[in-house]
Amino acid sequence: EEKRRKREENKKKKGTRKKKRGRKEGEEDREKRQKVKGGCQAWREVGGSGPRQGIGRGRANGVPVGRHGGEIIGGERPDIRYSTKEAARLMSQPCELGIAMLKRLARYLAGVPRLVQRFERQRPPGFLIGYSDSDHAGCLRTRRSTSCAVIMYGKHMIKFLSATQKVEALSSAESEWYALVRTASVAIGVTNLSKDLGLKVDLRLAGDATAASGIAHRRGAGRVRHIEVGTLRLQRLVVEKIITLSREPGKDNVADLGTKHVDATTLNRIIDKLGYVKVDGRSSLALRASLSLLEPATQRATV
């Protein structure tokens, strides 16, 4: 009985010790888990004592944030399309990295307030060309790739698209293939629109990935096992020569702008190819609200 009593007492003592130790360890583990499960795992690069630092949903440091304004600006300007897309992805769970991206984007817009697209006179080229590119596993949080599609009609840019792939590609060939299929779908839509306008054009695709070109010229998945079967419909269009493929070196591929952050030299070179010019000041066609103009209207409304 004494031995049994001693055993029970030792168990109670060990239990109290474990509880005290478990509380400390549990709090530390809970904090670590919250840091890992936070909206952004790259918060340590920016600084701070936590992944979100008291930032509420839809608010950043007490300032309300939204994604619609960034989509409107980014959709019109190809130089910030990738940046606005990445910043908008972090708006559901704001973090310090997202705030740093917005600040950097605001500094760039302060230096380059206007970007004007110029359509120079040209002869009808007779074909549309779609440039495609992807950044395999570019997102450090989800390991998803980014696709970019640029549709050109001669020297005129018709469409610029930068989007995160919904499927997690296991190889660079797979991500490049998904980007090529996305570019082809957008280009086919533009050709159908041109037919409605009475303009018949051929369709060409250009990219810097030989693996994606090899998948397009065969029938079936081949050795590529993890691939969306629905994307293989592009093979028929390539085999029947409805769409022609060509290789574009990575340095000359304008779709590189929508897959990752590039340096100033590359940015200016691609923007020039797309037909854009950086301009200072404010456009004369921009809407301006003046109190002197609004006062007569308010007076009439009150009368």
Salt bridges, closest charged atoms under 4 A:
GLU8 OE2 - ARG4 NH1 3.37
GLU71 OE2 - ARG67 NE 3.16
ASP79 OD2 - ARG77 NH2 2.78
GLU86 OE2 - LYS85 NZ 2.66
GLU86 OE1 - ARG89 NH1 3.31
GLU174 OE2 - HIS226 ND1 2.98
GLU240 OE1 - ARG236 NH1 3.35
ASP252 OD1 - LYS273 NZ 3.75
ASP256 OD1 - LYS260 NZ 2.26
